[in-house]
């Protein structure tokens, strides 16, 4: 059970934003193993929040724009499964911050876009998920990464 809500819009001609929240009650209500009933499903955060802002920082007379974006994704702590005694370890909550620079320019019959993004700006170390339930293999979250993307529409 749970819900998700998101809001996005243009707050000013130069500023757009989005905000999202998710609540998941991932409590096990039925199981072949009665010891699991009432426990939280492993690897599912109860709360998560996302926020993104994009600002136009310069506009040219020809319609081109230079923009800056910044945002964060917050994830609640999760358990990593239960042992035979019903105990678990908790993976801590974490925050990922992303930024980007964006350039757009209209072209005859189309548009040119160029973006440079930096994901996980603060190089947060986090435990993303468990790949195989019983193997103990873990997958760490992505380290800081940079992306450059060009796009042309016509």
N, C-alpha and C positions, 0 to 999 in steps of 0.2 A: 504494500500500500504506500501511497505517497502522492506528491503533487510536484508540478514544475510550473514556474511562472517566469515569463521574460517580458521585458519592455525595451523597446528601441525606438529611436526617433532622432529627428534633427532639432536640436535645442536652440541653435542660432544658425545663420547662414554659413558660418565657418566651423560649427561644432556639431558632431553627431555622436551618439552614445548608445550603449546597450547594457542592460543589467539583467542577469538571470539567477534564479535560485531554485534549487532542487532539494526536496526532502523525500527520503526513501526509508520507510519502516520495513527493513528486510529481515524481520523476525521470522524464524521458522515456526510454522503453525502445525505442520504435519510432517512426519518422517518415519521411515522404517526403523530408525534408531531413536527411540523415545528420549534418549539423553540429549538430543539436539533440539527438541521442541522448546521454544522460548528463547533460543539463542539467536544472535544476529548472524545472518549469512556472511561468510567470509568474503573479504575484499570489496565490499560494497559500502561506500561512505554514506552515512546517514544524511549529512548536509554537504552541499557544494554550492559555491557562489562564483559567478563570473561577472566581470566588469570590463568594458572596453570603451575607450574614448578616441575619437579621431578629430584632429583640428587642422583646418587649412591655415597655413602660416604665411602663404604668399599666393597672390593671384595675378596672373599676367593679363594684359589687355586682350590677347588672342584666345583666352579661355583656359589656358594652362594653369594648373595649380600644383603647389608643393604642400604636402601635408605631413603631419606627425601623428602617430598613434601610440597609445600605451594602454595596457590592461593587465588584469590579474585574474588568476583562477585559484580559488581556495577549496581544498578538499579536507573533509573531516577525517579523523583517525579511523582505521579499519582493523579488524582482527584478522589473523592469518590462519584461522582454523582452530579446531579444538582437539586436544589429545584425549586419550582414553579416560583420563581423570576429569575431563570437562574443563580443563584450563586452556587458556590461549595467551598468545603474545599479541600486543597491539602495535601496529605500525602507526607512527605519529602523523598528525595532520601536517599539511604543507601548503605553501603558496608558490605559484609559478607566475613570474612577471615577464611579459613580452612587450617589445617596442617595435616600431617600424617607421620608415620614411617612405612617402609615396609621391610620385610625380605623374601627372596626367596632362596630356596635350591633345586637343582635337586635331584630327587630320581630315582631309577632304573625304567625306563619306565614312569616317571611322574615328578611332581614338587610339593613342599610344599610351601605355601605362608602364611605369617602372617602379618596382618596390624593393626595398632592402629591409629585411626583418631580422631581429635578434630575439630568439626564443630562449626562455629560462635565463634571463639576464643575469641573475645572481648565482647561477650555476648551482641551484638547489639540488641536493642529493636526496632522492626519495625512492622508495620501494614501490614500483608501479603495480605489479601483480604477480601472482604465482602462475607459472606456465603449466605445470602438471600437478594436480591436486596432491598426490601421494609421494611425489619424487623429491620434494624439498628444493627443486630448482626455482630460483627467483629471477625476476627480470627487473633490473634497475631502470628508473626513468631516464629519459634522454637528458644528456648534459646540455650545456649552453650550445646553441647552434645558430648559424647565420645563413640567411637565404637571400638570393638576389633573383628577381623574376622580372622578365620583360614580356609584355603582351601587346599585340596589335590587332585591333578589330577593324574590319572594313566591309 
